[in-house]
């Protein structure tokens, strides 16, 4: 047993008895759902990944968010959901994850357990298993408490073909829900803001929403989660990759009032703030009603909206029609908008 004041020590990353105790007493009892394999590499039957012989999706990402805990989530749930969502945006059904921890000497065992528990809960909610991993402990000052890397594997049904190359002028841009929640939650936690209406991160898995969209609109052109750089970055990437212009309608953007207030207070634009449970998709105009209806049946995407369209005008650029009837260019954010957002 470890007491509530116990801290991680460098010896617990050295590969000996102390490290085995950390793994056996703390990490594995929380993360192992019965499928974790105590080996250098997990072995998986191909039928467990692609039951119908589908294409394989594989992704990896690292998470260094500061602060590690925030309203609506923490670095643990973020590490699971972020990788699950990267798989989902390829049209994949997430199956398995790996988890690598880089722990700074001095991190409290209580916080580590809380974050691991959050990871396990997020994995269970997303229907994925964490089956392999690695743990390193680095000296004080070599990391900011805890960094997490997760890699994920999923299967893509054979009929799903997503890519910017299929986008054509006239296609609609749809967003699955409220914008800027995650970025605003991190801002509030970092600045210790206590607003009348607390902003919570939208940290959650999106694969069920994506599958609902693809079922209703199988000819969906493109999907991407609007994480770092927010909607502004994703739509600029779409315009550049498709060699088309994009026009957004500010009046259609679903933004909570609490997020607007946070942005007004701190001088940010909701379109540039990160999201961790919201995606942008490009769909044929004829499918917009069916796509919206399918998404709005799911509570997490009840605020789905058509926010713009692709056009032959101003190739590679994005314009936004303002609430006042004017139009302005929407560039990608430049410089370091928000450090350590995910």
JOCOR-V26785 format. One record per residue. N is the residue number from 1. PSI is psi as a letter, one per 40 degrees, with the letter a starting at -180 (999 if undefined). Layout:
N:PSI
N:PSI
This chain:
1:i
2:i
3:i
4:e
5:e
6:i
7:i
8:h
9:i
10:d
11:d
12:e
13:e
14:e
15:e
16:a
17:d
18:d
19:d
20:d
21:d
22:d
23:d
24:d
25:d
26:d
27:d
28:d
29:d
30:d
31:d
32:h
33:e
34:e
35:e
36:i
37:h
38:g
39:i
40:d
41:h
42:i
43:h
44:h
45:h
46:d
47:d
48:d
49:d
50:g
51:d
52:e
53:f
54:i
55:i
56:h
57:h
58:h
59:i
60:i
61:i
62:i
63:h
64:f
65:i
66:h
67:i
68:d
69:h
70:i
71:h
72:e
73:a
74:a
75:d
76:d
77:d
78:d
79:d
80:d
81:d
82:d
83:d
84:d
85:d
86:d
87:d
88:d
89:e
90:e
91:e
92:i
93:h
94:i
95:d
96:i
97:i
98:i
99:h
100:h
101:h
102:h
103:h
104:h
105:h
106:e
107:h
108:h
109:d
110:d
111:d
112:d
113:d
114:d
115:d
116:d
117:d
118:d
119:d
120:d
121:d
122:d
123:d
124:d
125:d
126:e
127:f
128:i
129:h
130:h
131:e
132:i
133:a
134:i
135:h
136:i
137:h
138:i
139:i
140:h
141:e
142:e
143:i
144:g
145:c
146:h
147:i
148:h
149:h
150:i
151:i
152:i
153:h
154:i
155:h
156:h
157:i
158:d
159:e
160:h
161:g
162:i
163:i
164:d
165:e
166:e
167:h
168:i
169:h
170:e
171:i
172:i
173:h
174:i
175:i
176:e
177:a
178:i
179:i
180:e
181:d
182:d
183:d
184:d
185:d
186:d
187:d
188:d
189:d
190:d
191:e
192:f
193:h
194:g
195:i
196:d
197:h
198:h
199:h
200:i
201:i
202:f
203:h
204:i
205:i
206:e
207:d
208:d
209:d
210:d
211:d
212:d
213:d
214:d
215:d
216:d
217:g
218:e
219:f
220:h
221:d
222:i
223:h
224:h
225:i
226:g
227:b
228:h
229:e
230:a
231:d
232:d
233:d
234:d
235:d
236:d
237:d
238:d
239:d
240:d
241:d
242:e
243:f
244:i
245:i
246:i
247:h
248:i
249:h
250:d
251:d
252:e
253:h
254:h
255:h
256:i
257:d
258:d
259:d
260:d
261:d
262:d
263:d
264:d
265:d
266:e
267:f
268:i
269:h
270:d
271:e
272:e
273:i
274:i
275:i
276:e
277:f
278:h
279:i
280:h
281:i
282:h
283:i
284:i
285:d
286:e
287:e
288:d
289:d
290:d
291:d
292:d
293:d
294:d
295:d
296:e
297:e
298:h
299:d
300:e
301:f
302:d
303:e
304:i
305:i
306:h
307:e
308:a
309:i
310:i
311:i
312:e
313:i
314:g
315:h
316:e
317:i
318:h
319:i
320:h
321:h
322:i
323:e
324:e
325:e
326:a
327:h
328:i
329:h
330:h
331:i
332:i
333:i
334:i
335:a
336:g
337:d
338:h
339:i
340:f
341:d
342:999
